């Protein structure tokens, strides 16, 4: 059963160009039954949202700035989020913003048992990112959109701006996660690995590194090996992963372990 999601968008803090891609991404996690965007719609800079809101059935919420230097939009979003929480009309929230002011809101919603998905730019402060169950970068949605456009036009060159390189930090995270889930032979089910990676680091996404799925990302790293197994319940293949054993380091036999102890 799909989660009923409340989508709350900070219109002052999010670019309008990729709202369609954002909504497609949100649909992967549930049914967006409530869709609202907040801002001062008397300001000229928000006029570009008009047609986009109509096309995506997003309700604009007018919020005047009461004083200079204060963001009234944040307060309005937070109040609405709490009203929706107590109404029981949503199972989860999608907070679309790059503003760290929503960190406490995300934490409070999760405390209430809500699933919280964040969407924002790569400039988003880490406290807000880790307060969510999952966090998706707008830049990645942008790359996907540009890639599809390149395919449609027959262009061989796809835009890969904002793609991160896999660093030793990510490799260490993947390795430790596999170790946490591994059986006696070191194998871990890749689906479980992906779920635990998400819990450890909400913004971990294979698309950040130019891979549509986790399997090709793991396959690209020489430190890991992948094995496909037949599912006992159907035709689907189950994918398992483990850390490659170091060369010239044979496993200890029972006799050799005894000799080592002696």
C-alpha positions in Angstrom: 0.0 0.0 0.0 1.4 3.4 -1.0 2.2 5.9 1.7 0.0 9.0 1.7 2.6 11.8 1.4 2.3 15.5 2.3 4.6 17.4 -0.1 5.6 20.8 1.3 7.8 23.0 -0.9 9.7 26.1 0.2 9.1 28.3 -2.8 11.7 30.9 -1.7 14.5 28.3 -1.5 13.9 25.9 -4.4 14.4 26.4 -8.2 11.2 25.9 -10.2 13.0 24.4 -13.3 12.8 20.7 -12.2 9.5 20.5 -10.3 8.3 17.8 -12.7 11.3 15.6 -12.0 10.8 16.2 -8.2 7.2 15.0 -8.4 8.2 12.0 -10.4 10.8 11.2 -7.8 8.3 11.6 -4.9 5.9 9.3 -6.6 8.4 6.4 -6.1 7.9 6.6 -2.4 4.2 7.1 -2.1 1.1 8.9 -3.2 1.4 12.7 -2.8 -2.1 13.5 -1.6 -1.3 16.9 -0.2 0.9 19.3 -2.3 1.5 22.8 -1.2 4.1 25.4 -1.9 4.8 28.4 0.3 6.0 31.9 -0.6 5.1 35.5 -1.0 3.4 35.4 -4.4 3.3 39.2 -4.7 7.0 39.1 -5.4 8.0 39.0 -9.1 10.7 36.4 -8.7 8.0 33.7 -7.9 5.9 34.4 -11.0 7.7 31.7 -13.0 6.0 29.1 -10.7 2.4 29.9 -11.9 2.1 27.6 -14.9 4.1 24.9 -13.2 1.8 24.8 -10.2 -1.2 24.4 -12.4 0.4 21.5 -14.4 1.3 19.7 -11.2 -1.8 20.5 -9.1 0.2 22.1 -6.4 -1.6 24.6 -4.1 0.2 27.9 -3.5 0.1 29.2 0.0 0.5 33.0 0.3 2.8 34.1 3.1 3.7 37.7 3.5 7.0 38.7 5.0 6.1 40.5 8.2 9.5 41.9 9.0 12.7 42.4 7.0 15.3 39.7 7.4 12.8 37.1 8.7 11.6 34.1 6.7 7.9 33.8 7.3 7.6 31.0 4.8 9.5 28.6 7.1 7.1 29.3 10.0 4.1 28.8 7.8 5.4 25.5 6.5 6.2 24.2 10.0 2.7 25.2 11.3 1.0 23.4 8.4 3.2 20.3 8.8 2.1 20.0 12.4 -1.5 20.5 11.5 -1.3 17.8 8.9 0.5 15.5 11.3 -2.3 15.8 13.9 -5.0 15.5 11.3 -3.9 11.9 10.5 -4.2 12.6 6.8 -0.6 11.6 5.9 1.7 8.7 6.5 4.8 10.6 5.6 6.2 14.0 4.5 8.3 15.3 1.7 10.1 18.5 2.7 11.5 20.3 -0.4 14.0 22.9 0.7 17.7 23.5 1.1 17.2 25.3 4.4 18.5 23.9 7.6 15.7 25.6 9.5 13.6 22.5 8.8 16.0 20.2 10.7 13.9 20.2 13.9 10.7 19.8 11.9 12.1 16.7 10.2 13.2 15.3 13.5 9.8 15.9 15.2 7.9 14.2 12.3 10.1 11.1 12.5 9.6 11.0 16.2 5.9 10.8 15.5 6.5 7.8 13.3 6.3 9.6 10.0 8.6 8.8 7.0 10.4 12.0 6.0 12.0 12.5 2.6 14.0 15.6 1.9 14.8 17.1 -1.5 17.1 20.0 -1.9 20.3 21.3 -3.5 23.8 20.1 -2.7 24.3 23.2 -0.6 21.8 21.9 1.9 23.4 21.8 5.4 24.1 18.3 6.7 22.0 18.6 9.9 18.8 18.8 7.7 20.0 15.9 5.5 20.6 13.5 8.4 17.3 14.4 10.0 15.5 12.8 7.1 15.0 9.1 6.3 16.1 9.8 2.7 17.5 12.9 1.0 17.7 13.4 -2.7 19.7 16.1 -4.5 18.0 18.2 -7.1 21.2 18.2 -9.1 20.8 14.4 -9.6 17.2 14.9 -10.9 18.6 17.6 -13.2 21.2 15.1 -14.6 18.5 12.5 -15.2 16.3 15.0 -17.0 19.2 16.2 -19.2 20.2 12.6 -19.9 16.7 11.7 -21.1 16.7 14.8 -23.3 20.0 13.7 -24.8 18.6 10.2 -25.5 15.5 11.7 -27.1 17.5 13.9 -29.4 19.9 11.1 -30.4 22.9 12.8 -28.9 25.6 10.5 -27.7 26.9 13.1 -25.2 25.0 13.2 -21.9 25.5 15.9 -19.4 27.2 14.7 -16.2 27.6 17.8 -14.3 27.5 17.6 -10.5 28.4 13.9 -10.5 30.5 13.0 -7.5 33.5 10.7 -7.5 33.5 7.7 -5.3 36.0 8.3 -2.5 37.6 6.1 0.1 35.0 7.4 2.6 32.1 5.9 0.5 34.0 2.6 0.0 34.6 2.4 3.7 30.9 3.0 4.4 29.9 0.3 1.9 32.4 -2.2 3.3 31.3 -1.7 6.9 27.7 -2.1 5.9 28.4 -5.4 4.1 30.4 -6.6 7.2 27.4 -5.7 9.4 25.1 -7.9 7.4 27.4 -10.7 6.2 26.9 -14.4 6.8 29.7 -16.7 7.8 31.1 -16.7 4.3 31.0 -12.9 4.1 28.0 -12.6 1.7 25.3 -10.1 2.3 22.0 -9.6 0.4 22.3 -6.4 -1.6 18.8 -5.3 -0.9 19.6 -5.3 2.9 22.9 -3.5 2.2 21.0 -0.7 0.3 18.5 -0.3 3.1 21.2 -0.1 5.8 23.2 2.4 3.7 20.2 4.6 3.6 19.7 4.5 7.3 23.4 5.2 8.0 23.6 8.1 5.4 20.2 9.4 4.1 21.8 11.2 1.1 23.6 8.0 -0.1 22.3 7.5 -3.6 24.0 5.6 -6.4 22.8 8.3 -8.8 25.1 10.8 -7.0 28.0 8.8 -8.6 26.5 8.4 -12.1 24.9 4.9 -11.6 21.1 4.4 -11.8 21.2 1.5 -9.4 23.3 0.2 -6.5 24.4 -3.0 -8.3 26.5 -1.3 -11.1 27.9 1.0 -8.5 29.1 -1.9 -6.4 30.3 -3.7 -9.5 32.5 -0.7 -10.5 34.5 -0.9 -7.2 37.2 -3.6 -7.5 37.1 -4.2 -3.8 33.7 -6.1 -3.9 32.4 -9.1 -5.7 28.8 -9.9 -6.7 27.0 -13.2 -7.0 23.5 -13.9 -8.4 21.4 -16.7 -6.9 18.1 -18.2 -7.8 15.2 -17.1 -5.7 13.5 -20.0 -3.9 10.1 -18.3 -4.3 10.2 -17.4 -8.0 12.2 -16.6 -11.1 13.8 -13.4 -9.8 17.5 -13.4 -9.2 18.8 -12.5 -5.8 22.0 -10.5 -5.7 24.6 -10.9 -3.0 27.8 -9.0 -2.4 30.9 -9.5 -0.3 34.3 -7.9 0.2 37.0 -9.6 -1.9 39.5 -11.6 0.1 43.0 -10.3 -0.1 45.4 -12.1 -2.4 48.0 -14.5 -0.9 46.0 -14.7 2.3 44.5 -18.2 2.4 41.8 -18.9 5.0 43.1 -20.7 8.1 42.2 -24.4 8.3 41.2 -26.0 11.5 44.7 -27.6 11.9 46.5 -24.4 11.1 44.5 -22.6 13.7 45.5 -25.2 16.3 49.2 -24.8 15.3 48.9 -21.1 15.6 47.4 -21.3 19.1 50.1 -23.8 20.1 
